[in-house]
Amino acid sequence: MTMATPPSSQAYGESWYWDNRYAHESAPFDWYQKYPALAPLVHLYVPHRHHRVLVVGCGNSVFSEEMVNDGYEDVVNVDISTVVIDAMQAKYSNRQQLKYIKLDVRDMSPFQGGSFDAVIDKGTLDSILCGNNSRQNAAQMLDEIWRVLKDKGVYILITYGSPVYRLALLKESCTWSIKLHVIEKFGPEGSSEQPVRQLTDLIPLDESGSSVEDVLGKNPDFHYIYVCIKVRISSYSESPVAKIQNRFG
């Protein structure tokens, strides 16, 4: 499927853009990676099929359907687009393991704190970072993801952003223990080439993220996968959003 180029990358952060896009492009589409490619990592960090999983910015991807086909029993999907959520609710009305809810990831107040064992994000943070007020909106999104995760729950972020661009944002927003994996970007359909690196291998990650270039080289053709494990902060600590707002004004 060929996806049209938006008039501006800033449109990625707007609900009207996604409503219009899904109204005209209804065929399933998976951003960045498909479930079979990521399944070994999902199995590693979400080992129990009864764990409750939240997929943010789900779009019309078949990723969650394939998770359920793989045995996962409770996959909740949210998206800002009314058009796509209505379509996905109708499509999966007979699959009780799949739930679709229209929500803005910056405000997921319908979910109580500690509701999920894992959150999976394929490109949603990247979309937020394309929009206006990107830094503040990203901080609000990460704060909400941190809130809805159980203690020691995992946020699996698949992104084009290297550690030089993503690591500081993740560390400034919330209290995470962060691990890094990488996966090669899509090759030609039907390619039988073996991956250069094993998905489940950890990439060394120093404080600034600059160590990754020593391992992968400059301009590597990979997607980065940050596995962020929620660490409890003390009750008197400054809130994650407040930290961002105070830092950036």
Sequence and secondary structure as in RCSB ss.txt:
>XXXX:A:sequence
MTMATPPSSQAYGESWYWDNRYAHESAPFDWYQKYPALAPLVHLYVPHRHHRVLVVGCGNSVFSEEMVNDGYEDV
VNVDISTVVIDAMQAKYSNRQQLKYIKLDVRDMSPFQGGSFDAVIDKGTLDSILCGNNSRQNAAQMLDEIWRVLK
DKGVYILITYGSPVYRLALLKESCTWSIKLHVIEKFGPEGSSEQPVRQLTDLIPLDESGSSVEDVLGKNPDFHYI
YVCIKVRISSYSESPVAKIQNRFG
>XXXX:A:secstr
      S GGGGG HHHHHHHHHH  S   SS  HHHHHHHHHHHS  TTSEEEEES TT SHHHHHHHTT  EE
EEEES HHHHHHHHHHTTT TTEEEEE BTTB TTS TT EEEEEEESHHHHHHHSTTHHHHHHHHHHHHHHHEE
EEEEEEEEES  HHHHHHHHHHHS EEEEEEEEE   STT     SS TTS     SSSTHHHHHH SS SEEEE
EEEEE    TTS  HHHHHHHHH 
